[in-house]
C-alpha cells in the first residue's frame, strides 16, 4: 500500500516502527523496548476506539507479534559483562 493511501493512524504506527527499527539496528536495547511498549499502547488505543480496523489492524497485529518475538530477552540486563 502506498504512502498516499495510508491513514493518520497508520502513519503514526509506521513512525513508531521506524524508530523501533532504528534503535534495534543501533543496539539501543532499552530504547527499543520502550518504543515497543509505546507501539503496543498506541495500537491498543486505536483498536479500542475503532480507528484501526480491517486489513490494517491485521497487518499491524502481525507486526506486533513479530516484534514481540524479536524483543524477547532483548535487554542489556541479560547481557554478561565481557570481563567475566
N, C-alpha and C positions, 0 to 999 in steps of 0.2 A: 504494500500500500504506500502510495506516495506521500510525501510530506504535506502536500496541499490538501489532502483529504483527511488528515488527522484532526481530531477534535482537541480542544484545550486540555482535556484530561489526559489524552494520550501523549501530547507534547510534554506535559508535566512529568508523566511517568518515564518517558524517554529521557528527559533531562536527569532524573534521579538515577536511572540505569547507567547513563553515560558517566555520571560522577562515581558511581559504584565501580564500574569497569576501570576507570582511571585510577582509583585508589587501589584496586586489586592489582593492576599491572605495575604499580609503583611499590607494591608490597606494604601499603599502609593498612595493615590488618584491622586495627581498631577503628579507623575511619571507614573502612569498607563495611564493617559490622554495623556501625552507626547509620551508614547510608542504607543498608538493607532494612534496618528497622524503620527508617523513615519511609522507604518504599512500601513496606508492609502496611504501615499506618495509613498512608495516602491511599493505597488500594482499598483497604477495608472501608475507609470513609466514603470513597467514590462508589463502591459496590453497595454499601448500605443506603446511600442517598439516591441510588439509581442512575448516577451519572456515567457509570461504566457497566456496560451490558453487552450481551451478544457475543460476536466473534472477538471483539476487543477484550472483553472480560476473560474469555477462554485463553486468548493469546498471552495476556499478562499473567494469568494464574499459572500457566505453564512455565513462563519465565521465572516467576517467584519460586516455584518448586525446584527449578534447575539451580537457582542461586542458593536456595536453602541447602541443597546437597553440596554445592561447591564450598559454602562457607562453614559447613560443619567442621568444628575443630580448627577453624582458620583464625588463630589468635596468637598474639605474642606471648600470652600467658602459658601456652602449651609448648613453647619453644625452649629448648635447653640451651644454656649459655655454651659458647664454643670452647670455653676453657675447662669444662668439666669432663 
